[in-house]
Amino acid sequence: MRRGEIRWYRFAQPDKRRPVLILTRDSALEFLGEVTVAPVTSTVRDIPSEVPLTRADGMPRDCAVNLDHVQTVAKARIGPLVATLGVRRMSEVRAALLFALGF
């Protein structure tokens, strides 16, 4: 597991499996039981706190990383790899996260 990977995760509320983007820094991942993630949603709102993704990013359909809903989840419940974002997309994620947090 590494920052920038999109992996499956089953959320308790709502009871739904969805992809999440790993945000926790790589150097901390092996020491933590929980990781910070951002959900990926098929609802693309075209707002500054989202990063749109396409098939070119390795996703099965158009979607968006939603940085307004960042949360910490149990690492043990994170599932298989879906895709890995490149440097350019991760730069967009950083900008969207800063916007979402008001920095």
Gaussian input, Z-matrix of N, CA and C with variables (Angstrom, degrees):
# hf/3-21g

backbone

0 1
 N
 C     1     B1
 C     2     B2     1     A1
 N     3     B3     2     A2     1     D1
 C     4     B4     3     A3     2     D2
 C     5     B5     4     A4     3     D3
 N     6     B6     5     A5     4     D4
 C     7     B7     6     A6     5     D5
 C     8     B8     7     A7     6     D6
 N     9     B9     8     A8     7     D7
 C    10    B10     9     A9     8     D8
 C    11    B11    10    A10     9     D9
 N    12    B12    11    A11    10    D10
 C    13    B13    12    A12    11    D11
 C    14    B14    13    A13    12    D12
 N    15    B15    14    A14    13    D13
 C    16    B16    15    A15    14    D14
 C    17    B17    16    A16    15    D15
 N    18    B18    17    A17    16    D16
 C    19    B19    18    A18    17    D17
 C    20    B20    19    A19    18    D18
 N    21    B21    20    A20    19    D19
 C    22    B22    21    A21    20    D20
 C    23    B23    22    A22    21    D21
 N    24    B24    23    A23    22    D22
 C    25    B25    24    A24    23    D23
 C    26    B26    25    A25    24    D24
 N    27    B27    26    A26    25    D25
 C    28    B28    27    A27    26    D26
 C    29    B29    28    A28    27    D27
 N    30    B30    29    A29    28    D28
 C    31    B31    30    A30    29    D29
 C    32    B32    31    A31    30    D30
 N    33    B33    32    A32    31    D31
 C    34    B34    33    A33    32    D32
 C    35    B35    34    A34    33    D33
 N    36    B36    35    A35    34    D34
 C    37    B37    36    A36    35    D35
 C    38    B38    37    A37    36    D36
 N    39    B39    38    A38    37    D37
 C    40    B40    39    A39    38    D38
 C    41    B41    40    A40    39    D39
 N    42    B42    41    A41    40    D40
 C    43    B43    42    A42    41    D41
 C    44    B44    43    A43    42    D42
 N    45    B45    44    A44    43    D43
 C    46    B46    45    A45    44    D44
 C    47    B47    46    A46    45    D45
 N    48    B48    47    A47    46    D46
 C    49    B49    48    A48    47    D47
 C    50    B50    49    A49    48    D48
 N    51    B51    50    A50    49    D49
 C    52    B52    51    A51    50    D50
 C    53    B53    52    A52    51    D51
 N    54    B54    53    A53    52    D52
 C    55    B55    54    A54    53    D53
 C    56    B56    55    A55    54    D54
 N    57    B57    56    A56    55    D55
 C    58    B58    57    A57    56    D56
 C    59    B59    58    A58    57    D57
 N    60    B60    59    A59    58    D58
 C    61    B61    60    A60    59    D59
 C    62    B62    61    A61    60    D60
 N    63    B63    62    A62    61    D61
 C    64    B64    63    A63    62    D62
 C    65    B65    64    A64    63    D63
 N    66    B66    65    A65    64    D64
 C    67    B67    66    A66    65    D65
 C    68    B68    67    A67    66    D66
 N    69    B69    68    A68    67    D67
 C    70    B70    69    A69    68    D68
 C    71    B71    70    A70    69    D69
 N    72    B72    71    A71    70    D70
 C    73    B73    72    A72    71    D71
 C    74    B74    73    A73    72    D72
 N    75    B75    74    A74    73    D73
 C    76    B76    75    A75    74    D74
 C    77    B77    76    A76    75    D75
 N    78    B78    77    A77    76    D76
 C    79    B79    78    A78    77    D77
 C    80    B80    79    A79    78    D78
 N    81    B81    80    A80    79    D79
 C    82    B82    81    A81    80    D80
 C    83    B83    82    A82    81    D81
 N    84    B84    83    A83    82    D82
 C    85    B85    84    A84    83    D83
 C    86    B86    85    A85    84    D84
 N    87    B87    86    A86    85    D85
 C    88    B88    87    A87    86    D86
 C    89    B89    88    A88    87    D87
 N    90    B90    89    A89    88    D88
 C    91    B91    90    A90    89    D89
 C    92    B92    91    A91    90    D90
 N    93    B93    92    A92    91    D91
 C    94    B94    93    A93    92    D92
 C    95    B95    94    A94    93    D93
 N    96    B96    95    A95    94    D94
 C    97    B97    96    A96    95    D95
 C    98    B98    97    A97    96    D96
 N    99    B99    98    A98    97    D97
 C   100   B100    99    A99    98    D98
 C   101   B101   100   A100    99    D99
 N   102   B102   101   A101   100   D100
 C   103   B103   102   A102   101   D101
 C   104   B104   103   A103   102   D102
 N   105   B105   104   A104   103   D103
 C   106   B106   105   A105   104   D104
 C   107   B107   106   A106   105   D105
 N   108   B108   107   A107   106   D106
 C   109   B109   108   A108   107   D107
 C   110   B110   109   A109   108   D108
 N   111   B111   110   A110   109   D109
 C   112   B112   111   A111   110   D110
 C   113   B113   112   A112   111   D111
 N   114   B114   113   A113   112   D112
 C   115   B115   114   A114   113   D113
 C   116   B116   115   A115   114   D114
 N   117   B117   116   A116   115   D115
 C   118   B118   117   A117   116   D116
 C   119   B119   118   A118   117   D117
 N   120   B120   119   A119   118   D118
 C   121   B121   120   A120   119   D119
 C   122   B122   121   A121   120   D120
 N   123   B123   122   A122   121   D121
 C   124   B124   123   A123   122   D122
 C   125   B125   124   A124   123   D123
 N   126   B126   125   A125   124   D124
 C   127   B127   126   A126   125   D125
 C   128   B128   127   A127   126   D126
 N   129   B129   128   A128   127   D127
 C   130   B130   129   A129   128   D128
 C   131   B131   130   A130   129   D129
 N   132   B132   131   A131   130   D130
 C   133   B133   132   A132   131   D131
 C   134   B134   133   A133   132   D132
 N   135   B135   134   A134   133   D133
 C   136   B136   135   A135   134   D134
 C   137   B137   136   A136   135   D135
 N   138   B138   137   A137   136   D136
 C   139   B139   138   A138   137   D137
 C   140   B140   139   A139   138   D138
 N   141   B141   140   A140   139   D139
 C   142   B142   141   A141   140   D140
 C   143   B143   142   A142   141   D141
 N   144   B144   143   A143   142   D142
 C   145   B145   144   A144   143   D143
 C   146   B146   145   A145   144   D144
 N   147   B147   146   A146   145   D145
 C   148   B148   147   A147   146   D146
 C   149   B149   148   A148   147   D147
 N   150   B150   149   A149   148   D148
 C   151   B151   150   A150   149   D149
 C   152   B152   151   A151   150   D150
 N   153   B153   152   A152   151   D151
 C   154   B154   153   A153   152   D152
 C   155   B155   154   A154   153   D153
 N   156   B156   155   A155   154   D154
 C   157   B157   156   A156   155   D155
 C   158   B158   157   A157   156   D156
 N   159   B159   158   A158   157   D157
 C   160   B160   159   A159   158   D158
 C   161   B161   160   A160   159   D159
 N   162   B162   161   A161   160   D160
 C   163   B163   162   A162   161   D161
 C   164   B164   163   A163   162   D162
 N   165   B165   164   A164   163   D163
 C   166   B166   165   A165   164   D164
 C   167   B167   166   A166   165   D165
 N   168   B168   167   A167   166   D166
 C   169   B169   168   A168   167   D167
 C   170   B170   169   A169   168   D168
 N   171   B171   170   A170   169   D169
 C   172   B172   171   A171   170   D170
 C   173   B173   172   A172   171   D171
 N   174   B174   173   A173   172   D172
 C   175   B175   174   A174   173   D173
 C   176   B176   175   A175   174   D174
 N   177   B177   176   A176   175   D175
 C   178   B178   177   A177   176   D176
 C   179   B179   178   A178   177   D177
 N   180   B180   179   A179   178   D178
 C   181   B181   180   A180   179   D179
 C   182   B182   181   A181   180   D180
 N   183   B183   182   A182   181   D181
 C   184   B184   183   A183   182   D182
 C   185   B185   184   A184   183   D183
 N   186   B186   185   A185   184   D184
 C   187   B187   186   A186   185   D185
 C   188   B188   187   A187   186   D186
 N   189   B189   188   A188   187   D187
 C   190   B190   189   A189   188   D188
 C   191   B191   190   A190   189   D189
 N   192   B192   191   A191   190   D190
 C   193   B193   192   A192   191   D191
 C   194   B194   193   A193   192   D192
 N   195   B195   194   A194   193   D193
 C   196   B196   195   A195   194   D194
 C   197   B197   196   A196   195   D195
 N   198   B198   197   A197   196   D196
 C   199   B199   198   A198   197   D197
 C   200   B200   199   A199   198   D198
 N   201   B201   200   A200   199   D199
 C   202   B202   201   A201   200   D200
 C   203   B203   202   A202   201   D201
 N   204   B204   203   A203   202   D202
 C   205   B205   204   A204   203   D203
 C   206   B206   205   A205   204   D204
 N   207   B207   206   A206   205   D205
 C   208   B208   207   A207   206   D206
 C   209   B209   208   A208   207   D207
 N   210   B210   209   A209   208   D208
 C   211   B211   210   A210   209   D209
 C   212   B212   211   A211   210   D210
 N   213   B213   212   A212   211   D211
 C   214   B214   213   A213   212   D212
 C   215   B215   214   A214   213   D213
 N   216   B216   215   A215   214   D214
 C   217   B217   216   A216   215   D215
 C   218   B218   217   A217   216   D216
 N   219   B219   218   A218   217   D217
 C   220   B220   219   A219   218   D218
 C   221   B221   220   A220   219   D219
 N   222   B222   221   A221   220   D220
 C   223   B223   222   A222   221   D221
 C   224   B224   223   A223   222   D222
 N   225   B225   224   A224   223   D223
 C   226   B226   225   A225   224   D224
 C   227   B227   226   A226   225   D225
 N   228   B228   227   A227   226   D226
 C   229   B229   228   A228   227   D227
 C   230   B230   229   A229   228   D228
 N   231   B231   230   A230   229   D229
 C   232   B232   231   A231   230   D230
 C   233   B233   232   A232   231   D231
 N   234   B234   233   A233   232   D232
 C   235   B235   234   A234   233   D233
 C   236   B236   235   A235   234   D234
 N   237   B237   236   A236   235   D235
 C   238   B238   237   A237   236   D236
 C   239   B239   238   A238   237   D237
 N   240   B240   239   A239   238   D238
 C   241   B241   240   A240   239   D239
 C   242   B242   241   A241   240   D240
 N   243   B243   242   A242   241   D241
 C   244   B244   243   A243   242   D242
 C   245   B245   244   A244   243   D243
 N   246   B246   245   A245   244   D244
 C   247   B247   246   A246   245   D245
 C   248   B248   247   A247   246   D246
 N   249   B249   248   A248   247   D247
 C   250   B250   249   A249   248   D248
 C   251   B251   250   A250   249   D249
 N   252   B252   251   A251   250   D250
 C   253   B253   252   A252   251   D251
 C   254   B254   253   A253   252   D252
 N   255   B255   254   A254   253   D253
 C   256   B256   255   A255   254   D254
 C   257   B257   256   A256   255   D255
 N   258   B258   257   A257   256   D256
 C   259   B259   258   A258   257   D257
 C   260   B260   259   A259   258   D258
 N   261   B261   260   A260   259   D259
 C   262   B262   261   A261   260   D260
 C   263   B263   262   A262   261   D261
 N   264   B264   263   A263   262   D262
 C   265   B265   264   A264   263   D263
 C   266   B266   265   A265   264   D264
 N   267   B267   266   A266   265   D265
 C   268   B268   267   A267   266   D266
 C   269   B269   268   A268   267   D267
 N   270   B270   269   A269   268   D268
 C   271   B271   270   A270   269   D269
 C   272   B272   271   A271   270   D270
 N   273   B273   272   A272   271   D271
 C   274   B274   273   A273   272   D272
 C   275   B275   274   A274   273   D273
 N   276   B276   275   A275   274   D274
 C   277   B277   276   A276   275   D275
 C   278   B278   277   A277   276   D276
 N   279   B279   278   A278   277   D277
 C   280   B280   279   A279   278   D278
 C   281   B281   280   A280   279   D279
 N   282   B282   281   A281   280   D280
 C   283   B283   282   A282   281   D281
 C   284   B284   283   A283   282   D282
 N   285   B285   284   A284   283   D283
 C   286   B286   285   A285   284   D284
 C   287   B287   286   A286   285   D285
 N   288   B288   287   A287   286   D286
 C   289   B289   288   A288   287   D287
 C   290   B290   289   A289   288   D288
 N   291   B291   290   A290   289   D289
 C   292   B292   291   A291   290   D290
 C   293   B293   292   A292   291   D291
 N   294   B294   293   A293   292   D292
 C   295   B295   294   A294   293   D293
 C   296   B296   295   A295   294   D294
 N   297   B297   296   A296   295   D295
 C   298   B298   297   A297   296   D296
 C   299   B299   298   A298   297   D297
 N   300   B300   299   A299   298   D298
 C   301   B301   300   A300   299   D299
 C   302   B302   301   A301   300   D300
 N   303   B303   302   A302   301   D301
 C   304   B304   303   A303   302   D302
 C   305   B305   304   A304   303   D303
 N   306   B306   305   A305   304   D304
 C   307   B307   306   A306   305   D305
 C   308   B308   307   A307   306   D306

   B1=1.4494
   B2=1.5278
   B3=1.3515
   B4=1.4615
   B5=1.5273
   B6=1.3343
   B7=1.4656
   B8=1.5324
   B9=1.3196
   B10=1.4604
   B11=1.5148
   B12=1.3368
   B13=1.4579
   B14=1.5252
   B15=1.3114
   B16=1.4610
   B17=1.5183
   B18=1.3350
   B19=1.4620
   B20=1.5267
   B21=1.3228
   B22=1.4588
   B23=1.5187
   B24=1.3452
   B25=1.4625
   B26=1.5262
   B27=1.3389
   B28=1.4700
   B29=1.5201
   B30=1.3228
   B31=1.4582
   B32=1.5225
   B33=1.3275
   B34=1.4660
   B35=1.5263
   B36=1.3208
   B37=1.4677
   B38=1.5188
   B39=1.2936
   B40=1.4615
   B41=1.5209
   B42=1.3152
   B43=1.4640
   B44=1.5233
   B45=1.3158
   B46=1.4542
   B47=1.5200
   B48=1.3180
   B49=1.4549
   B50=1.5184
   B51=1.3236
   B52=1.4586
   B53=1.5176
   B54=1.3315
   B55=1.4608
   B56=1.5251
   B57=1.3271
   B58=1.4615
   B59=1.5232
   B60=1.3201
   B61=1.4610
   B62=1.5202
   B63=1.3217
   B64=1.4633
   B65=1.5270
   B66=1.3447
   B67=1.4642
   B68=1.5304
   B69=1.3174
   B70=1.4681
   B71=1.5252
   B72=1.3375
   B73=1.4681
   B74=1.5254
   B75=1.3221
   B76=1.4616
   B77=1.5220
   B78=1.3307
   B79=1.4661
   B80=1.5258
   B81=1.3145
   B82=1.4654
   B83=1.5248
   B84=1.3142
   B85=1.4659
   B86=1.5278
   B87=1.3220
   B88=1.4678
   B89=1.5290
   B90=1.3213
   B91=1.4612
   B92=1.5312
   B93=1.3133
   B94=1.4609
   B95=1.5218
   B96=1.3214
   B97=1.4578
   B98=1.5161
   B99=1.3333
   B100=1.4623
   B101=1.5218
   B102=1.3207
   B103=1.4612
   B104=1.5243
   B105=1.3016
   B106=1.4606
   B107=1.5215
   B108=1.3252
   B109=1.4613
   B110=1.5235
   B111=1.3142
   B112=1.4617
   B113=1.5244
   B114=1.3249
   B115=1.4571
   B116=1.5288
   B117=1.3200
   B118=1.4592
   B119=1.5206
   B120=1.3219
   B121=1.4588
   B122=1.5267
   B123=1.3136
   B124=1.4688
   B125=1.5251
   B126=1.3331
   B127=1.4640
   B128=1.5224
   B129=1.3173
   B130=1.4676
   B131=1.5220
   B132=1.3387
   B133=1.4615
   B134=1.5208
   B135=1.3352
   B136=1.4659
   B137=1.5313
   B138=1.3466
   B139=1.4629
   B140=1.5303
   B141=1.3327
   B142=1.4698
   B143=1.5298
   B144=1.3134
   B145=1.4639
   B146=1.5327
   B147=1.3134
   B148=1.4594
   B149=1.5210
   B150=1.3273
   B151=1.4627
   B152=1.5226
   B153=1.3367
   B154=1.4602
   B155=1.5297
   B156=1.3322
   B157=1.4622
   B158=1.5223
   B159=1.3246
   B160=1.4619
   B161=1.5299
   B162=1.3009
   B163=1.4685
   B164=1.5241
   B165=1.3186
   B166=1.4687
   B167=1.5320
   B168=1.3334
   B169=1.4682
   B170=1.5303
   B171=1.3246
   B172=1.4593
   B173=1.5169
   B174=1.3305
   B175=1.4633
   B176=1.5286
   B177=1.3334
   B178=1.4620
   B179=1.5259
   B180=1.3381
   B181=1.4717
   B182=1.5237
   B183=1.3242
   B184=1.4593
   B185=1.5238
   B186=1.3273
   B187=1.4617
   B188=1.5241
   B189=1.3286
   B190=1.4626
   B191=1.5205
   B192=1.3330
   B193=1.4613
   B194=1.5205
   B195=1.3166
   B196=1.4622
   B197=1.5294
   B198=1.3356
   B199=1.4595
   B200=1.5207
   B201=1.3263
   B202=1.4650
   B203=1.5255
   B204=1.3317
   B205=1.4634
   B206=1.5239
   B207=1.3113
   B208=1.4638
   B209=1.5245
   B210=1.3269
   B211=1.4596
   B212=1.5219
   B213=1.3194
   B214=1.4566
   B215=1.5196
   B216=1.3444
   B217=1.4632
   B218=1.5295
   B219=1.3187
   B220=1.4636
   B221=1.5230
   B222=1.3116
   B223=1.4658
   B224=1.5295
   B225=1.3230
   B226=1.4636
   B227=1.5260
   B228=1.3189
   B229=1.4690
   B230=1.5195
   B231=1.3206
   B232=1.4605
   B233=1.5194
   B234=1.3269
   B235=1.4551
   B236=1.5147
   B237=1.3245
   B238=1.4594
   B239=1.5325
   B240=1.3055
   B241=1.4620
   B242=1.5279
   B243=1.3302
   B244=1.4622
   B245=1.5240
   B246=1.3361
   B247=1.4677
   B248=1.5260
   B249=1.3129
   B250=1.4635
   B251=1.5185
   B252=1.3291
   B253=1.4611
   B254=1.5208
   B255=1.3222
   B256=1.4539
   B257=1.5178
   B258=1.3129
   B259=1.4635
   B260=1.5274
   B261=1.3208
   B262=1.4682
   B263=1.5276
   B264=1.3257
   B265=1.4675
   B266=1.5311
   B267=1.3166
   B268=1.4651
   B269=1.5246
   B270=1.3134
   B271=1.4627
   B272=1.5296
   B273=1.3239
   B274=1.4640
   B275=1.5325
   B276=1.3193
   B277=1.4698
   B278=1.5223
   B279=1.3212
   B280=1.4674
   B281=1.5293
   B282=1.3313
   B283=1.4695
   B284=1.5312
   B285=1.3279
   B286=1.4675
   B287=1.5272
   B288=1.3298
   B289=1.4621
   B290=1.5257
   B291=1.3129
   B292=1.4669
   B293=1.5238
   B294=1.3346
   B295=1.4626
   B296=1.5302
   B297=1.3415
   B298=1.4677
   B299=1.5246
   B300=1.3273
   B301=1.4640
   B302=1.5227
   B303=1.3207
   B304=1.4572
   B305=1.5134
   B306=1.3298
   B307=1.4699
   B308=1.5077
   A1=108.11
   A2=115.54
   A3=120.80
   A4=110.02
   A5=115.11
   A6=119.67
   A7=107.89
   A8=115.27
   A9=120.56
   A10=113.88
   A11=116.61
   A12=119.23
   A13=109.98
   A14=114.90
   A15=121.38
   A16=105.94
   A17=115.31
   A18=121.98
   A19=109.92
   A20=115.68
   A21=120.82
   A22=110.38
   A23=115.45
   A24=122.25
   A25=108.07
   A26=116.46
   A27=120.14
   A28=108.97
   A29=114.94
   A30=121.49
   A31=109.67
   A32=116.54
   A33=121.12
   A34=110.42
   A35=116.89
   A36=122.33
   A37=109.66
   A38=122.54
   A39=123.90
   A40=109.31
   A41=116.77
   A42=121.30
   A43=108.24
   A44=114.36
   A45=119.09
   A46=109.85
   A47=115.50
   A48=120.83
   A49=107.42
   A50=114.81
   A51=118.02
   A52=108.94
   A53=116.28
   A54=118.94
   A55=110.77
   A56=115.21
   A57=121.88
   A58=108.74
   A59=115.47
   A60=121.79
   A61=108.43
   A62=117.52
   A63=122.39
   A64=108.54
   A65=116.56
   A66=122.45
   A67=113.28
   A68=117.67
   A69=120.90
   A70=110.15
   A71=116.07
   A72=120.69
   A73=110.07
   A74=115.62
   A75=121.73
   A76=112.80
   A77=117.38
   A78=120.52
   A79=112.75
   A80=118.43
   A81=121.51
   A82=113.25
   A83=117.91
   A84=120.79
   A85=114.05
   A86=118.01
   A87=119.02
   A88=113.04
   A89=117.30
   A90=121.26
   A91=113.49
   A92=117.42
   A93=121.40
   A94=112.13
   A95=116.17
   A96=121.54
   A97=112.01
   A98=115.39
   A99=121.49
   A100=108.53
   A101=115.69
   A102=120.82
   A103=109.79
   A104=115.33
   A105=121.22
   A106=108.56
   A107=115.48
   A108=121.56
   A109=110.21
   A110=115.05
   A111=122.13
   A112=107.26
   A113=118.02
   A114=120.06
   A115=111.80
   A116=114.31
   A117=121.62
   A118=106.43
   A119=116.30
   A120=121.08
   A121=111.26
   A122=115.78
   A123=120.14
   A124=111.34
   A125=116.95
   A126=121.41
   A127=108.69
   A128=115.84
   A129=121.36
   A130=107.74
   A131=116.42
   A132=121.38
   A133=113.13
   A134=117.55
   A135=122.01
   A136=111.34
   A137=115.33
   A138=121.46
   A139=108.78
   A140=118.16
   A141=121.13
   A142=115.41
   A143=118.43
   A144=120.63
   A145=112.52
   A146=116.69
   A147=122.08
   A148=110.06
   A149=115.13
   A150=121.48
   A151=107.08
   A152=116.97
   A153=119.20
   A154=111.28
   A155=115.55
   A156=122.46
   A157=108.76
   A158=115.80
   A159=121.67
   A160=109.84
   A161=115.68
   A162=120.77
   A163=111.10
   A164=116.81
   A165=120.53
   A166=111.60
   A167=116.81
   A168=122.08
   A169=111.86
   A170=116.47
   A171=120.68
   A172=114.48
   A173=116.44
   A174=120.30
   A175=109.78
   A176=117.55
   A177=119.78
   A178=113.82
   A179=116.87
   A180=120.82
   A181=108.69
   A182=116.13
   A183=120.34
   A184=109.98
   A185=115.18
   A186=121.52
   A187=107.75
   A188=117.16
   A189=120.71
   A190=110.31
   A191=115.63
   A192=121.44
   A193=106.23
   A194=116.95
   A195=122.01
   A196=109.15
   A197=117.08
   A198=121.71
   A199=112.62
   A200=118.47
   A201=121.38
   A202=111.68
   A203=117.56
   A204=121.27
   A205=112.81
   A206=116.76
   A207=121.84
   A208=108.81
   A209=116.32
   A210=120.41
   A211=111.16
   A212=115.32
   A213=121.81
   A214=108.05
   A215=115.83
   A216=121.23
   A217=109.83
   A218=116.28
   A219=122.01
   A220=110.49
   A221=115.74
   A222=120.70
   A223=111.11
   A224=116.93
   A225=121.32
   A226=112.86
   A227=118.08
   A228=121.68
   A229=112.78
   A230=116.88
   A231=120.07
   A232=108.84
   A233=115.08
   A234=121.21
   A235=115.01
   A236=114.99
   A237=121.93
   A238=113.91
   A239=113.44
   A240=122.80
   A241=110.69
   A242=115.56
   A243=122.45
   A244=109.40
   A245=116.66
   A246=122.24
   A247=108.55
   A248=115.71
   A249=121.85
   A250=107.76
   A251=116.68
   A252=120.65
   A253=110.82
   A254=114.87
   A255=121.52
   A256=111.92
   A257=115.32
   A258=122.50
   A259=111.27
   A260=117.82
   A261=120.69
   A262=111.52
   A263=116.12
   A264=119.48
   A265=110.91
   A266=117.50
   A267=119.70
   A268=110.97
   A269=117.58
   A270=120.79
   A271=109.69
   A272=116.63
   A273=121.30
   A274=110.64
   A275=116.86
   A276=121.32
   A277=109.62
   A278=116.80
   A279=120.89
   A280=110.71
   A281=116.59
   A282=120.80
   A283=110.86
   A284=117.12
   A285=120.79
   A286=111.13
   A287=117.14
   A288=120.74
   A289=110.63
   A290=117.01
   A291=120.32
   A292=110.54
   A293=117.08
   A294=120.84
   A295=110.43
   A296=116.29
   A297=120.75
   A298=111.90
   A299=116.53
   A300=120.68
   A301=113.04
   A302=116.54
   A303=120.67
   A304=115.49
   A305=117.29
   A306=120.56
   A307=111.74
   D1=135.42
   D2=-179.33
   D3=-143.96
   D4=156.87
   D5=174.25
   D6=-59.14
   D7=139.96
   D8=179.33
   D9=95.30
   D10=-10.33
   D11=176.54
   D12=-82.07
   D13=145.06
   D14=171.54
   D15=-106.85
   D16=124.67
   D17=-176.72
   D18=-132.82
   D19=159.95
   D20=176.88
   D21=-76.07
   D22=145.64
   D23=175.92
   D24=-149.45
   D25=138.21
   D26=177.02
   D27=-100.42
   D28=113.82
   D29=178.59
   D30=-82.41
   D31=142.25
   D32=177.40
   D33=-71.66
   D34=-42.73
   D35=-179.68
   D36=-129.43
   D37=114.69
   D38=-8.74
   D39=-72.41
   D40=157.46
   D41=-179.21
   D42=-70.70
   D43=87.34
   D44=-173.96
   D45=-150.19
   D46=138.32
   D47=174.09
   D48=-90.29
   D49=130.16
   D50=178.09
   D51=-148.98
   D52=159.71
   D53=176.65
   D54=-74.49
   D55=147.54
   D56=175.36
   D57=-132.00
   D58=149.49
   D59=175.83
   D60=-95.74
   D61=127.19
   D62=177.55
   D63=-74.72
   D64=124.73
   D65=-179.36
   D66=-109.73
   D67=-21.87
   D68=-178.22
   D69=-60.34
   D70=140.38
   D71=-179.24
   D72=-64.43
   D73=144.22
   D74=-176.18
   D75=-57.10
   D76=-39.09
   D77=-175.47
   D78=-64.82
   D79=-18.67
   D80=-178.84
   D81=-100.02
   D82=-16.97
   D83=-171.11
   D84=-57.18
   D85=-41.11
   D86=-176.20
   D87=-70.94
   D88=-18.13
   D89=-176.36
   D90=-97.52
   D91=-10.97
   D92=-173.09
   D93=-105.29
   D94=145.76
   D95=173.40
   D96=-91.72
   D97=-11.94
   D98=178.52
   D99=-130.09
   D100=152.38
   D101=178.93
   D102=-133.06
   D103=155.39
   D104=178.40
   D105=-92.10
   D106=131.55
   D107=-176.92
   D108=-135.28
   D109=162.93
   D110=170.49
   D111=-123.75
   D112=131.67
   D113=-179.67
   D114=-70.41
   D115=149.93
   D116=174.20
   D117=-106.13
   D118=130.90
   D119=-174.72
   D120=-126.11
   D121=150.52
   D122=176.37
   D123=-81.17
   D124=-10.41
   D125=176.71
   D126=-85.67
   D127=104.87
   D128=-178.62
   D129=-98.56
   D130=114.34
   D131=-175.49
   D132=-100.15
   D133=-7.54
   D134=179.42
   D135=56.37
   D136=53.20
   D137=178.04
   D138=-120.64
   D139=159.23
   D140=-173.93
   D141=-63.43
   D142=-18.03
   D143=179.97
   D144=-92.70
   D145=10.49
   D146=175.63
   D147=-121.60
   D148=152.89
   D149=174.17
   D150=-121.52
   D151=114.10
   D152=179.48
   D153=-70.25
   D154=142.79
   D155=177.58
   D156=-126.24
   D157=151.76
   D158=-178.84
   D159=-133.67
   D160=-175.74
   D161=175.73
   D162=-60.77
   D163=-30.24
   D164=177.85
   D165=-62.32
   D166=-22.96
   D167=177.07
   D168=-89.29
   D169=0.23
   D170=-179.59
   D171=94.27
   D172=7.14
   D173=-179.63
   D174=-88.35
   D175=148.79
   D176=-178.77
   D177=-69.69
   D178=-23.25
   D179=177.18
   D180=-154.90
   D181=169.61
   D182=178.78
   D183=-62.14
   D184=138.96
   D185=-177.26
   D186=-161.41
   D187=-172.05
   D188=179.44
   D189=-149.73
   D190=144.65
   D191=170.34
   D192=-81.77
   D193=126.12
   D194=-177.22
   D195=-100.89
   D196=102.29
   D197=-177.75
   D198=-83.05
   D199=-2.76
   D200=173.42
   D201=-77.82
   D202=-14.40
   D203=-176.16
   D204=-121.18
   D205=39.31
   D206=176.62
   D207=-63.30
   D208=138.09
   D209=178.64
   D210=-151.44
   D211=164.02
   D212=177.60
   D213=-101.89
   D214=131.43
   D215=-175.80
   D216=-131.78
   D217=163.46
   D218=178.42
   D219=-68.40
   D220=124.81
   D221=-179.64
   D222=-61.12
   D223=-34.46
   D224=-177.89
   D225=-64.01
   D226=-21.04
   D227=-177.96
   D228=-94.15
   D229=-0.02
   D230=179.54
   D231=-80.25
   D232=133.02
   D233=-173.24
   D234=-101.08
   D235=-153.74
   D236=-172.82
   D237=-64.61
   D238=157.27
   D239=178.75
   D240=-69.84
   D241=135.94
   D242=175.05
   D243=-104.46
   D244=-48.80
   D245=-177.21
   D246=-163.05
   D247=166.94
   D248=174.28
   D249=-127.42
   D250=126.26
   D251=-178.66
   D252=-80.02
   D253=146.25
   D254=178.70
   D255=-82.48
   D256=177.47
   D257=-176.84
   D258=-59.65
   D259=-43.04
   D260=-178.23
   D261=-62.56
   D262=-46.24
   D263=179.79
   D264=-65.73
   D265=-38.60
   D266=179.35
   D267=-66.84
   D268=-29.94
   D269=173.92
   D270=-65.69
   D271=-39.42
   D272=176.14
   D273=-65.91
   D274=-37.96
   D275=177.15
   D276=-61.76
   D277=-44.72
   D278=179.48
   D279=-58.54
   D280=-46.84
   D281=-179.66
   D282=-63.46
   D283=-41.88
   D284=179.78
   D285=-66.81
   D286=-36.92
   D287=178.24
   D288=-66.69
   D289=-43.13
   D290=177.00
   D291=-60.60
   D292=-41.31
   D293=177.54
   D294=-62.90
   D295=-47.29
   D296=-177.45
   D297=-61.01
   D298=-34.09
   D299=-178.85
   D300=-89.09
   D301=-4.08
   D302=176.14
   D303=80.61
   D304=24.75
   D305=178.25
   D306=-93.80

